[in-house]
Amino acid sequence: MTNFKKVFEHKQEILRNRPDKTRVQVSAESKLVEAFRSHVKVRDFEIIVDQPGNMESTDRGPRPSEYVLAALAACHEVTYRLYADAMDISLDSVAVSVTGVSDAKGFFALDEDTPAGFSEIFGTIAIESDATDDEIERLRQAVNRHCPVLDDIRRPVSVDLTIERVGDKHLNE
């Protein structure tokens, strides 16, 4: 198994010496193609996002909120792997299972006080390790502090989405 401590330390060195490299920008482009099915492009990858049949859609991919959970689980695993190696803590395997709970009244505008998204997320981090309980706790704290997706979910993030009209269907008055 690869040890990622060298990767971690190399990235730290680059970022210390090149402050202009610290800002990372990622993008996604999405287009609704049928019913509620969207084709999303991220780098060279195409992702299908959809709604289940009970929403009269094609059920060809996870819902957007399910991708949020998938992103959290996978990001947590990556952060555990990276920080375990960086902190010299034994970690043979890590797997994350998460569940999100939401109330459909928020999405369907039945109660303006009900959030449209998750009201809670809970789960389990299954690890295989010879590390002590104290080491695992130090690792857990580091991961909870440095996992980007967990940070995105916990902290308000500035979002500014503007409308751009395309085509000629809009009549200028």
N, C-alpha and C positions, 0 to 999 in steps of 0.2 A: 504494500500500500504506500502511496506517495505521502510524504510529510510536507505540509504546506508552510512550515515555519519560514523557509527561505523565501517563498513567495511573499509572505506577510512582511518580513523584514525588508525585502527588496522594494516593495511598494511604499513602505514607510519612508525609506531612504529617498526614493524619487520624490515623494510628496513634500518631504522636509526641504529638499534642495531645489525643487521646482514648484513654487506656490502657484504658478500659472497652470499647473496640471491638476489642481485639486478639484476644480469644478467639473462634474460629470453630467452630461446631458443625454438623456435617452428619449426616444420618440416612438409613438405608435400611431398608425393610421388605420381607420376602420371605415367600412362601407356596409350599410344595410343592403342585403341582396335579395332576401325573400322572407316574407312574414317578419319574424324577429331575428332572423339569422344574419349575423355580420361576419364579414371576412376581415380579419385584422392582420396588418403587416407590421412586424417588429424585426428590424434588421433584415435578414434574409429568410425569416420564418413567417409562415402564414398560419394563423390560428383561427379556428371557427368558434364563434360564440353564438349561443342560441338560447331559446326558451323551450321548456318541455311541451309535449303535446297538449296538456291541459290548458295551455295558453294559445292553442291553435297555431303553434309553430312547428318547425320540422324536427326538433330535438336532435340536432346533429352535432351538438357540442355543449359544454357546460355553460351555465348562466354566468353573467359578469360577476356576480357576487361569489360564485363558486371559484372563479379564477382568483379573486381576492384571497380566499382561504388557501388555495393551492400556492399562491405566491408567498403567503405567510409561512406555510409549512416548509416549502423548499428553501426559502431564504433562511429560516431558522436552522435547517440542517446544514446549509453551507456555512453559516456563521458559527455553529457549533464545531464543525470540522476545522475551520480556519483558526478559531481561537483556541481550541484544544491543542492544536499543534503549536501555535504561537506561545502558549503558556506551558508547554511541556506537560500536558495532562493527557494521560492515556485515554484514548477513545477508539474502540474497535468498530462500533457502528452507532448510528443515530437514525431514528425514524420519528416523524412527527405526524400526529393525527389531530386535526382541529375541526370544530363544529361551530357554526355561526347560527345565532337565533335572531330572527327579525319578526316583525308584526306586519302582515300584509295591509293592515289599515293605513299605514303610512304611505306605502307606494300607491295604493288605490284611492288616496285622498278621502278616506272615511273619517279620519281624525287628524287634524292639523297639528296636534301635540305629539303624535306618534312618529318617531323617526322612520324615514323610508328605508334606511339600511339596518345593519346589525345593531342590536342593543347589547349583545354580549357575544363573546367568542371564548371558547374554552377548549382544552385539549390535553394531550399527553405527549411527552417527549420520552421515547423509549431509547435508552442508551445501554450499550454494552461497554464496560470499562472496569479496569483494575484500580482506578483512582479512588482516593479516600472520599468520604462524604464532604469534607471541607473543600477539597479540590473541585468536586462536582458543583458545590454551591458557588465557589468563586467563578467557575466557568459559566454557570447559569446567570450570574449577575453580569458578567462581561457580555454574554450573548444578548441579554435583555437590554443592555445599554447600547449595543452596537449593531443590532439587526436592523437593516434599513427598512424593510417592510413593516416590522413591528413598530418602528418609529413613525412611519407614515400613518399607520392606523391610530396610534395613540395621540399624536400631536396634530393640532390643526395645521393644514397645509394651504398656502395661498393658491387658489385656482381661479383663473380668468379665461373663460371660453367666450369668444366673440362669434357673432353670426356673420356669415359671409354669403350673400345671395349669389347663386350661380345660375346660368341659363338666362332666358329672356321672359320668364313667366311673370315677373314683377313689372307692373306698369308704374312708371314714374308719374306722379300726380303733381 
